[in-house]
Amino acid sequence: MDKFNSLKMFVSAHEHGSFGAAASALGTDPSTVSKAIRRLEQQLQYQLFHRTTRRLQITPAGLEYLETVKKLLLELDECEQHLASNNEAASGTLKLNLPVSYGRSYVLPLLPAFSEKYPDIKLEITFSDEYVDIIEQGIDISIRTGTVADSGLIMQQLSPMDFLICAAPNYLESRDTISTLDHLNHQDWIRYRFKQTGRVMPLLLNQTAPANWDDKQHDRYIVDDGQALLSLCEAGFGLIQAPHFLLHKSLQQGTLRPIFAPVNPDGFGVYLLYPKRHFPSRKVTAFIDHLKLSLANMGETTHHTWARNLDLLDPLSIPD
C-alpha cells in the first residue's frame, strides 16, 4: 500500500508541478509527498525529479518511469470499475457521437427500448458526419459510416455499407424501363455532395460504368443532406444512389423502389469506435449489446445487410 500511494504521489507531483500542489490535490502535506518520492528514488537508484525552488522538472528516467506507472494505475482503476459494475446496474452518462443519417434512421428508433431497460443511463448525443476526436471530447461511443482510417481506437464493423439505386414509383411510371446500366445515362439524378470535401459522390458500381457516363452531366440536383436527397427522390425528381440505412424506411413503405442489386464497395461499412480500455464500462457494453441485437433483428450482421435479400421483381420484404 505504501508503494501504491507513493506511485500516486509521484504522478500527482508531475501533473501539478510541485510537492505542495500535489499534496493539496491528494489531501496530505508536502513533506509526505516529498518523502514518498525520495523513497522511490532510493529504491530505483535513479533521480526522478530535478528540484528547484519554484518547480519540479522530471528527469529522463522519471519520464520513462512515469509512462509505466500511469499505465499501471489506469489498468488498476479500470479493473476496479469493471468489478464494481458487475455488482451494479448500468448507470451514468453515456456520450454518443452518431453520423446524421444512420443516427436518425437506425439508432434513434432503438433508444426508447434501451432507456426502458437501463433507466439509470443518461444519454448525451451529438450528430456529425465529420471527424470527431472522441478522446478529447470525452465521447464513449462513436459510429462512423463509409471508410474509416486506423485511429488507435477499438473498431468493430457493425455491417457492410450497401448502396442502392432507387426511384419513386411515379418517376419509373413516367419513363421507359430502366433495365441496363446504359439506361442510367438518360435519367435525371439527385446527387449528394460531401460537406467536408465539397466533392459529389461518384456512381458506385460492381461493373463497368455506363457507356459515355460523365458525372458532370448528371448533376441537375445536388444536395448535402441525406434527408433532402431522400425527399427529392420520393417526390419524383430523379434517381439516387444511397446507402441501405438511409433507404430502409422508404423501401419498406414503398415510396421508393430499387432498380438494381446493391453495390458493396470494398472498405465501406458501418463501424463502432470507442477508446481502448481493458475493461469497458457497463454502460458502454450495455449499449453495444443492445445495438447489435437490434441490428440482428433487422437482418444485419458484420458481413450482411437486409439489402442483399431484396427481390427486385416481387413486393419487398424488409425487416422492421
C-alpha positions as YAML, in Angstrom:
chain: A
units: angstrom
residues:
- id: 1
  name: MET
  ca: [0.00, 0.00, 0.00]
- id: 2
  name: ASP
  ca: [2.88, 2.39, 0.75]
- id: 3
  name: LYS
  ca: [4.30, 1.72, -2.71]
- id: 4
  name: PHE
  ca: [0.91, 2.27, -4.31]
- id: 5
  name: ASN
  ca: [0.43, 5.59, -2.51]
- id: 6
  name: SER
  ca: [3.96, 6.64, -3.43]
- id: 7
  name: LEU
  ca: [3.24, 5.99, -7.10]
- id: 8
  name: LYS
  ca: [0.08, 8.10, -6.92]
- id: 9
  name: MET
  ca: [2.06, 10.92, -5.29]
- id: 10
  name: PHE
  ca: [4.74, 10.63, -7.98]
- id: 11
  name: VAL
  ca: [2.16, 11.04, -10.78]
- id: 12
  name: SER
  ca: [0.41, 13.88, -8.95]
- id: 13
  name: ALA
  ca: [3.70, 15.72, -8.36]
- id: 14
  name: HIS
  ca: [4.44, 15.62, -12.07]
- id: 15
  name: GLU
  ca: [0.94, 16.72, -13.04]
- id: 16
  name: HIS
  ca: [0.82, 19.61, -10.56]
- id: 17
  name: GLY
  ca: [4.45, 20.71, -10.79]
- id: 18
  name: SER
  ca: [5.23, 20.86, -7.07]
- id: 19
  name: PHE
  ca: [5.04, 18.82, -3.90]
- id: 20
  name: GLY
  ca: [2.76, 21.42, -2.35]
- id: 21
  name: ALA
  ca: [0.20, 21.36, -5.17]
- id: 22
  name: ALA
  ca: [0.31, 17.55, -5.28]
- id: 23
  name: ALA
  ca: [-0.23, 17.37, -1.53]
- id: 24
  name: SER
  ca: [-3.20, 19.72, -1.78]
- id: 25
  name: ALA
  ca: [-4.77, 17.61, -4.53]
- id: 26
  name: LEU
  ca: [-4.29, 14.40, -2.55]
- id: 27
  name: GLY
  ca: [-5.35, 15.82, 0.82]
- id: 28
  name: THR
  ca: [-1.99, 15.38, 2.54]
- id: 29
  name: ASP
  ca: [1.04, 17.56, 3.36]
- id: 30
  name: PRO
  ca: [4.07, 18.42, 1.17]
- id: 31
  name: SER
  ca: [6.58, 16.65, 3.40]
- id: 32
  name: THR
  ca: [4.69, 13.35, 2.98]
- id: 33
  name: VAL
  ca: [4.82, 13.70, -0.79]
- id: 34
  name: SER
  ca: [8.49, 14.67, -0.74]
- id: 35
  name: LYS
  ca: [9.43, 11.68, 1.44]
- id: 36
  name: ALA
  ca: [7.43, 9.30, -0.78]
- id: 37
  name: ILE
  ca: [9.25, 10.49, -3.90]
- id: 38
  name: ARG
  ca: [12.60, 10.20, -2.16]
- id: 39
  name: ARG
  ca: [11.82, 6.59, -1.13]
- id: 40
  name: LEU
  ca: [11.01, 5.74, -4.76]
- id: 41
  name: GLU
  ca: [14.28, 7.29, -5.89]
- id: 42
  name: GLN
  ca: [16.22, 5.30, -3.30]
- id: 43
  name: GLN
  ca: [14.55, 2.06, -4.39]
- id: 44
  name: LEU
  ca: [15.16, 2.75, -8.07]
- id: 45
  name: GLN
  ca: [18.63, 4.27, -7.65]
- id: 46
  name: TYR
  ca: [17.54, 6.99, -10.08]
- id: 47
  name: GLN
  ca: [16.61, 10.60, -9.58]
- id: 48
  name: LEU
  ca: [13.01, 11.19, -10.72]
- id: 49
  name: PHE
  ca: [12.88, 14.99, -10.41]
- id: 50
  name: HIS
  ca: [15.24, 17.93, -10.54]
- id: 51
  name: ARG
  ca: [14.12, 20.11, -7.63]
- id: 52
  name: THR
  ca: [14.16, 23.91, -7.84]
- id: 53
  name: THR
  ca: [12.67, 26.50, -5.53]
- id: 54
  name: ARG
  ca: [9.86, 27.16, -8.00]
- id: 55
  name: ARG
  ca: [9.07, 23.94, -9.80]
- id: 56
  name: LEU
  ca: [9.85, 20.27, -10.23]
- id: 57
  name: GLN
  ca: [11.36, 19.15, -13.51]
- id: 58
  name: ILE
  ca: [11.08, 15.47, -14.33]
- id: 59
  name: THR
  ca: [14.27, 13.66, -15.40]
- id: 60
  name: PRO
  ca: [14.53, 11.36, -18.46]
- id: 61
  name: ALA
  ca: [14.48, 8.35, -16.10]
- id: 62
  name: GLY
  ca: [11.47, 9.83, -14.33]
- id: 63
  name: LEU
  ca: [9.65, 10.29, -17.63]
- id: 64
  name: GLU
  ca: [10.25, 6.66, -18.57]
- id: 65
  name: TYR
  ca: [9.05, 5.52, -15.16]
- id: 66
  name: LEU
  ca: [6.02, 7.81, -15.34]
- id: 67
  name: GLU
  ca: [4.76, 6.21, -18.55]
- id: 68
  name: THR
  ca: [4.71, 2.75, -16.96]
- id: 69
  name: VAL
  ca: [3.25, 3.94, -13.66]
- id: 70
  name: LYS
  ca: [0.36, 5.75, -15.36]
- id: 71
  name: LYS
  ca: [-0.49, 2.62, -17.35]
- id: 72
  name: LEU
  ca: [-0.49, 0.50, -14.20]
- id: 73
  name: LEU
  ca: [-2.69, 2.93, -12.29]
- id: 74
  name: LEU
  ca: [-5.08, 3.22, -15.23]
- id: 75
  name: GLU
  ca: [-5.39, -0.55, -15.57]
- id: 76
  name: LEU
  ca: [-6.00, -0.89, -11.84]
- id: 77
  name: ASP
  ca: [-8.66, 1.82, -11.92]
- id: 78
  name: GLU
  ca: [-10.40, 0.25, -14.93]
- id: 79
  name: CYS
  ca: [-10.33, -3.17, -13.29]
- id: 80
  name: GLU
  ca: [-11.87, -1.78, -10.10]
- id: 81
  name: GLN
  ca: [-14.58, -0.02, -12.10]
- id: 82
  name: HIS
  ca: [-15.26, -3.21, -14.02]
- id: 83
  name: LEU
  ca: [-15.58, -5.28, -10.86]
- id: 84
  name: ALA
  ca: [-17.80, -2.66, -9.28]
- id: 85
  name: SER
  ca: [-20.00, -2.51, -12.38]
- id: 86
  name: ASN
  ca: [-20.64, -6.26, -12.15]
- id: 87
  name: ASN
  ca: [-22.36, -5.63, -8.84]
- id: 88
  name: GLU
  ca: [-24.35, -2.63, -10.07]
- id: 89
  name: ALA
  ca: [-26.88, -1.80, -12.73]
- id: 90
  name: ALA
  ca: [-25.51, 0.11, -15.70]
- id: 91
  name: SER
  ca: [-25.63, 3.80, -14.86]
- id: 92
  name: GLY
  ca: [-24.09, 7.18, -15.53]
- id: 93
  name: THR
  ca: [-23.94, 9.42, -18.58]
- id: 94
  name: LEU
  ca: [-23.29, 7.74, -21.94]
- id: 95
  name: LYS
  ca: [-21.98, 10.09, -24.62]
- id: 96
  name: LEU
  ca: [-22.70, 9.02, -28.19]
- id: 97
  name: ASN
  ca: [-21.50, 10.57, -31.44]
- id: 98
  name: LEU
  ca: [-23.54, 9.47, -34.46]
- id: 99
  name: PRO
  ca: [-23.47, 10.10, -38.21]
- id: 100
  name: VAL
  ca: [-26.55, 12.10, -39.18]
- id: 101
  name: SER
  ca: [-28.43, 9.71, -41.49]
- id: 102
  name: TYR
  ca: [-27.51, 6.47, -39.73]
- id: 103
  name: GLY
  ca: [-28.14, 8.00, -36.32]
- id: 104
  name: ARG
  ca: [-31.62, 9.21, -37.26]
- id: 105
  name: SER
  ca: [-32.62, 6.11, -39.23]
- id: 106
  name: TYR
  ca: [-31.17, 3.34, -37.09]
- id: 107
  name: VAL
  ca: [-30.07, 4.50, -33.66]
- id: 108
  name: LEU
  ca: [-32.79, 6.89, -32.53]
- id: 109
  name: PRO
  ca: [-35.59, 4.30, -33.02]
- id: 110
  name: LEU
  ca: [-33.86, 1.81, -30.69]
- id: 111
  name: LEU
  ca: [-33.29, 4.29, -27.84]
- id: 112
  name: PRO
  ca: [-36.74, 4.04, -26.19]
- id: 113
  name: ALA
  ca: [-36.27, 0.31, -25.58]
- id: 114
  name: PHE
  ca: [-32.71, 0.91, -24.38]
- id: 115
  name: SER
  ca: [-33.78, 3.65, -21.95]
- id: 116
  name: GLU
  ca: [-36.59, 1.48, -20.63]
- id: 117
  name: LYS
  ca: [-34.16, -1.36, -20.00]
- id: 118
  name: TYR
  ca: [-31.47, 0.89, -18.48]
- id: 119
  name: PRO
  ca: [-33.28, 3.76, -16.74]
- id: 120
  name: ASP
  ca: [-30.16, 4.84, -14.84]
- id: 121
  name: ILE
  ca: [-28.19, 5.64, -18.00]
- id: 122
  name: LYS
  ca: [-28.39, 9.24, -19.19]
- id: 123
  name: LEU
  ca: [-27.77, 9.83, -22.89]
- id: 124
  name: GLU
  ca: [-25.89, 12.73, -24.47]
- id: 125
  name: ILE
  ca: [-25.97, 12.50, -28.26]
- id: 126
  name: THR
  ca: [-24.22, 14.56, -30.91]
- id: 127
  name: PHE
  ca: [-24.75, 14.17, -34.65]
- id: 128
  name: SER
  ca: [-21.90, 14.76, -37.08]
- id: 129
  name: ASP
  ca: [-20.65, 13.33, -40.36]
- id: 130
  name: GLU
  ca: [-17.24, 14.90, -39.78]
- id: 131
  name: TYR
  ca: [-14.24, 13.50, -37.90]
- id: 132
  name: VAL
  ca: [-14.58, 13.91, -34.14]
- id: 133
  name: ASP
  ca: [-11.78, 13.38, -31.63]
- id: 134
  name: ILE
  ca: [-13.70, 11.21, -29.20]
- id: 135
  name: ILE
  ca: [-10.86, 11.09, -26.67]
- id: 136
  name: GLU
  ca: [-10.56, 14.86, -26.49]
- id: 137
  name: GLN
  ca: [-14.34, 15.35, -26.32]
- id: 138
  name: GLY
  ca: [-14.91, 12.58, -23.79]
- id: 139
  name: ILE
  ca: [-17.21, 10.57, -26.06]
- id: 140
  name: ASP
  ca: [-17.86, 6.97, -25.01]
- id: 141
  name: ILE
  ca: [-19.01, 5.54, -28.36]
- id: 142
  name: SER
  ca: [-18.85, 6.82, -31.92]
- id: 143
  name: ILE
  ca: [-20.43, 5.28, -35.00]
- id: 144
  name: ARG
  ca: [-18.92, 6.06, -38.41]
- id: 145
  name: THR
  ca: [-20.12, 5.18, -41.90]
- id: 146
  name: GLY
  ca: [-18.06, 4.91, -45.06]
- id: 147
  name: THR
  ca: [-14.35, 4.18, -44.82]
- id: 148
  name: VAL
  ca: [-12.52, 4.61, -41.52]
- id: 149
  name: ALA
  ca: [-8.79, 5.08, -41.10]
- id: 150
  name: ASP
  ca: [-6.88, 3.43, -38.27]
- id: 151
  name: SER
  ca: [-7.30, 5.81, -35.34]
- id: 152
  name: GLY
  ca: [-5.84, 3.83, -32.45]
- id: 153
  name: LEU
  ca: [-9.37, 3.18, -31.15]
- id: 154
  name: ILE
  ca: [-11.21, -0.10, -30.75]
- id: 155
  name: MET
  ca: [-13.08, -0.55, -34.04]
- id: 156
  name: GLN
  ca: [-15.79, -3.10, -34.78]
- id: 157
  name: GLN
  ca: [-17.67, -3.41, -38.06]
- id: 158
  name: LEU
  ca: [-21.41, -3.44, -37.44]
- id: 159
  name: SER
  ca: [-22.35, -4.14, -41.06]
- id: 160
  name: PRO
  ca: [-21.24, -3.63, -44.65]
- id: 161
  name: MET
  ca: [-22.46, -0.50, -46.42]
- id: 162
  name: ASP
  ca: [-24.67, -1.43, -49.36]
- id: 163
  name: PHE
  ca: [-25.58, 1.19, -51.97]
- id: 164
  name: LEU
  ca: [-28.79, 1.00, -53.99]
- id: 165
  name: ILE
  ca: [-30.04, 2.95, -56.98]
- id: 166
  name: CYS
  ca: [-33.67, 3.86, -56.37]
- id: 167
  name: ALA
  ca: [-36.50, 5.95, -57.74]
- id: 168
  name: ALA
  ca: [-40.07, 6.82, -56.81]
- id: 169
  name: PRO
  ca: [-42.83, 4.71, -58.41]
- id: 170
  name: ASN
  ca: [-44.28, 7.76, -60.23]
- id: 171
  name: TYR
  ca: [-40.86, 8.54, -61.74]
- id: 172
  name: LEU
  ca: [-40.49, 4.96, -63.01]
- id: 173
  name: GLU
  ca: [-44.01, 5.01, -64.48]
- id: 174
  name: SER
  ca: [-43.22, 8.14, -66.46]
- id: 175
  name: ARG
  ca: [-40.03, 6.75, -68.02]
- id: 176
  name: ASP
  ca: [-39.03, 3.89, -70.26]
- id: 177
  name: THR
  ca: [-37.96, 0.75, -68.43]
- id: 178
  name: ILE
  ca: [-34.54, 1.02, -66.80]
- id: 179
  name: SER
  ca: [-33.03, -2.40, -67.26]
- id: 180
  name: THR
  ca: [-29.38, -1.84, -68.22]
- id: 181
  name: LEU
  ca: [-26.62, 0.37, -66.88]
- id: 182
  name: ASP
  ca: [-26.56, 2.35, -70.12]
- id: 183
  name: HIS
  ca: [-30.15, 3.46, -69.39]
- id: 184
  name: LEU
  ca: [-28.78, 5.37, -66.40]
- id: 185
  name: ASN
  ca: [-27.28, 7.91, -68.81]
- id: 186
  name: HIS
  ca: [-30.75, 9.13, -69.80]
- id: 187
  name: GLN
  ca: [-32.15, 9.85, -66.34]
- id: 188
  name: ASP
  ca: [-32.46, 12.81, -64.03]
- id: 189
  name: TRP
  ca: [-30.22, 12.38, -60.99]
- id: 190
  name: ILE
  ca: [-30.18, 13.76, -57.47]
- id: 191
  name: ARG
  ca: [-26.60, 13.71, -56.25]
- id: 192
  name: TYR
  ca: [-25.02, 14.01, -52.82]
- id: 193
  name: ARG
  ca: [-22.18, 16.43, -52.08]
- id: 194
  name: PHE
  ca: [-19.86, 15.76, -49.12]
- id: 195
  name: LYS
  ca: [-19.66, 18.78, -46.84]
- id: 196
  name: GLN
  ca: [-16.10, 18.07, -45.77]
- id: 197
  name: THR
  ca: [-14.58, 17.84, -49.24]
- id: 198
  name: GLY
  ca: [-17.13, 19.52, -51.47]
- id: 199
  name: ARG
  ca: [-16.98, 16.51, -53.80]
- id: 200
  name: VAL
  ca: [-20.06, 14.94, -55.34]
- id: 201
  name: MET
  ca: [-20.40, 11.24, -54.51]
- id: 202
  name: PRO
  ca: [-19.44, 9.22, -57.61]
- id: 203
  name: LEU
  ca: [-21.62, 6.50, -59.05]
- id: 204
  name: LEU
  ca: [-20.60, 3.22, -57.39]
- id: 205
  name: LEU
  ca: [-20.98, 0.05, -59.41]
- id: 206
  name: ASN
  ca: [-19.77, -3.54, -59.25]
- id: 207
  name: GLN
  ca: [-19.46, -3.47, -63.05]
- id: 208
  name: THR
  ca: [-18.07, -1.13, -65.67]
- id: 209
  name: ALA
  ca: [-19.74, 2.29, -65.63]
- id: 210
  name: PRO
  ca: [-22.40, 3.02, -68.28]
- id: 211
  name: ALA
  ca: [-21.10, 3.94, -71.72]
- id: 212
  name: ASN
  ca: [-20.39, 7.68, -72.02]
- id: 213
  name: TRP
  ca: [-21.11, 8.21, -68.32]
- id: 214
  name: ASP
  ca: [-19.99, 11.65, -67.21]
- id: 215
  name: ASP
  ca: [-20.53, 12.75, -63.62]
- id: 216
  name: LYS
  ca: [-20.79, 16.40, -64.62]
- id: 217
  name: GLN
  ca: [-23.71, 15.68, -66.96]
- id: 218
  name: HIS
  ca: [-25.74, 14.13, -64.16]
- id: 219
  name: ASP
  ca: [-25.84, 16.87, -61.59]
- id: 220
  name: ARG
  ca: [-29.19, 18.58, -62.13]
- id: 221
  name: TYR
  ca: [-29.93, 18.37, -58.42]
- id: 222
  name: ILE
  ca: [-27.18, 18.36, -55.80]
- id: 223
  name: VAL
  ca: [-27.75, 18.35, -52.01]
- id: 224
  name: ASP
  ca: [-25.51, 17.95, -48.98]
- id: 225
  name: ASP
  ca: [-28.12, 16.40, -46.68]
- id: 226
  name: GLY
  ca: [-29.26, 12.78, -46.71]
- id: 227
  name: GLN
  ca: [-32.86, 13.55, -45.82]
- id: 228
  name: ALA
  ca: [-33.10, 16.11, -48.62]
- id: 229
  name: LEU
  ca: [-31.72, 13.51, -51.04]
- id: 230
  name: LEU
  ca: [-34.45, 11.11, -49.94]
- id: 231
  name: SER
  ca: [-37.26, 13.68, -50.07]
- id: 232
  name: LEU
  ca: [-36.46, 14.83, -53.60]
- id: 233
  name: CYS
  ca: [-36.31, 11.25, -54.82]
- id: 234
  name: GLU
  ca: [-39.64, 10.37, -53.18]
- id: 235
  name: ALA
  ca: [-41.14, 13.44, -54.89]
- id: 236
  name: GLY
  ca: [-40.14, 12.02, -58.28]
- id: 237
  name: PHE
  ca: [-37.29, 14.39, -59.14]
- id: 238
  name: GLY
  ca: [-34.99, 11.59, -60.31]
- id: 239
  name: LEU
  ca: [-32.75, 8.68, -59.37]
- id: 240
  name: ILE
  ca: [-30.50, 8.48, -56.34]
- id: 241
  name: GLN
  ca: [-27.79, 6.12, -55.18]
- id: 242
  name: ALA
  ca: [-27.76, 5.95, -51.40]
- id: 243
  name: PRO
  ca: [-26.66, 3.64, -48.55]
- id: 244
  name: HIS
  ca: [-29.08, 0.97, -47.38]
- id: 245
  name: PHE
  ca: [-29.70, 2.52, -43.95]
- id: 246
  name: LEU
  ca: [-30.96, 5.77, -45.46]
- id: 247
  name: LEU
  ca: [-33.36, 3.86, -47.73]
- id: 248
  name: HIS
  ca: [-34.73, 1.35, -45.22]
- id: 249
  name: LYS
  ca: [-37.98, 3.09, -44.28]
- id: 250
  name: SER
  ca: [-38.74, 4.34, -47.80]
- id: 251
  name: LEU
  ca: [-38.33, 0.89, -49.35]
- id: 252
  name: GLN
  ca: [-40.34, -0.66, -46.55]
- id: 253
  name: GLN
  ca: [-43.22, 1.78, -47.15]
- id: 254
  name: GLY
  ca: [-42.99, 1.54, -50.93]
- id: 255
  name: THR
  ca: [-42.28, 5.23, -51.53]
- id: 256
  name: LEU
  ca: [-39.09, 4.18, -53.33]
- id: 257
  name: ARG
  ca: [-38.22, 1.19, -55.46]
- id: 258
  name: PRO
  ca: [-34.77, -0.35, -56.05]
- id: 259
  name: ILE
  ca: [-33.68, -0.64, -59.68]
- id: 260
  name: PHE
  ca: [-30.52, -2.76, -59.48]
- id: 261
  name: ALA
  ca: [-28.99, -5.12, -56.95]
- id: 262
  name: PRO
  ca: [-27.00, -3.45, -54.16]
- id: 263
  name: VAL
  ca: [-23.37, -2.49, -54.67]
- id: 264
  name: ASN
  ca: [-20.85, -3.34, -51.94]
- id: 265
  name: PRO
  ca: [-17.67, -1.25, -52.34]
- id: 266
  name: ASP
  ca: [-14.59, -2.65, -50.63]
- id: 267
  name: GLY
  ca: [-13.79, -0.97, -47.34]
- id: 268
  name: PHE
  ca: [-17.17, 0.73, -46.94]
- id: 269
  name: GLY
  ca: [-19.05, -0.18, -43.81]
- id: 270
  name: VAL
  ca: [-20.71, 0.94, -40.59]
- id: 271
  name: TYR
  ca: [-18.21, 0.98, -37.75]
- id: 272
  name: LEU
  ca: [-18.37, 1.22, -33.99]
- id: 273
  name: LEU
  ca: [-15.46, 3.03, -32.32]
- id: 274
  name: TYR
  ca: [-14.59, 3.54, -28.67]
- id: 275
  name: PRO
  ca: [-11.44, 4.19, -26.63]
- id: 276
  name: LYS
  ca: [-9.13, 1.30, -25.80]
- id: 277
  name: ARG
  ca: [-9.74, 0.06, -22.28]
- id: 278
  name: HIS
  ca: [-9.08, -3.31, -20.72]
- id: 279
  name: PHE
  ca: [-12.49, -3.23, -19.07]
- id: 280
  name: PRO
  ca: [-15.12, -1.13, -20.90]
- id: 281
  name: SER
  ca: [-17.71, 0.32, -18.54]
- id: 282
  name: ARG
  ca: [-21.03, -1.43, -18.03]
- id: 283
  name: LYS
  ca: [-22.94, 1.41, -19.73]
- id: 284
  name: VAL
  ca: [-20.77, 1.03, -22.86]
- id: 285
  name: THR
  ca: [-21.13, -2.75, -23.10]
- id: 286
  name: ALA
  ca: [-24.87, -2.48, -22.43]
- id: 287
  name: PHE
  ca: [-25.35, -0.10, -25.36]
- id: 288
  name: ILE
  ca: [-23.17, -2.13, -27.73]
- id: 289
  name: ASP
  ca: [-25.06, -5.33, -26.91]
- id: 290
  name: HIS
  ca: [-28.41, -3.59, -27.38]
- id: 291
  name: LEU
  ca: [-27.31, -2.09, -30.72]
- id: 292
  name: LYS
  ca: [-26.01, -5.38, -32.10]
- id: 293
  name: LEU
  ca: [-29.17, -7.24, -31.05]
- id: 294
  name: SER
  ca: [-31.35, -4.60, -32.71]
- id: 295
  name: LEU
  ca: [-29.33, -4.83, -35.93]
- id: 296
  name: ALA
  ca: [-29.54, -8.62, -35.91]
- id: 297
  name: ASN
  ca: [-33.33, -8.36, -35.65]
- id: 298
  name: MET
  ca: [-33.25, -6.21, -38.79]
- id: 299
  name: GLY
  ca: [-31.19, -8.81, -40.65]
- id: 300
  name: GLU
  ca: [-27.87, -7.02, -40.35]
- id: 301
  name: THR
  ca: [-24.62, -8.60, -39.23]
- id: 302
  name: THR
  ca: [-20.93, -7.86, -39.64]
- id: 303
  name: HIS
  ca: [-20.95, -9.27, -43.19]
- id: 304
  name: HIS
  ca: [-24.56, -8.92, -44.31]
- id: 305
  name: THR
  ca: [-27.42, -6.42, -44.59]
- id: 306
  name: TRP
  ca: [-31.11, -6.86, -45.37]
- id: 307
  name: ALA
  ca: [-30.49, -5.17, -48.74]
- id: 308
  name: ARG
  ca: [-28.86, -8.32, -50.09]
- id: 309
  name: ASN
  ca: [-32.16, -10.19, -49.73]
- id: 310
  name: LEU
  ca: [-34.14, -7.79, -51.92]
- id: 311
  name: ASP
  ca: [-36.17, -9.25, -54.75]
- id: 312
  name: LEU
  ca: [-36.34, -6.56, -57.42]
- id: 313
  name: LEU
  ca: [-39.41, -8.10, -59.10]
- id: 314
  name: ASP
  ca: [-41.65, -9.20, -56.23]
- id: 315
  name: PRO
  ca: [-43.01, -7.00, -53.41]
- id: 316
  name: LEU
  ca: [-40.29, -6.14, -50.93]
- id: 317
  name: SER
  ca: [-39.98, -7.87, -47.62]
- id: 318
  name: ILE
  ca: [-37.79, -5.75, -45.38]
- id: 319
  name: PRO
  ca: [-37.37, -6.42, -41.65]
- id: 320
  name: ASP
  ca: [-38.63, -3.74, -39.27]
...
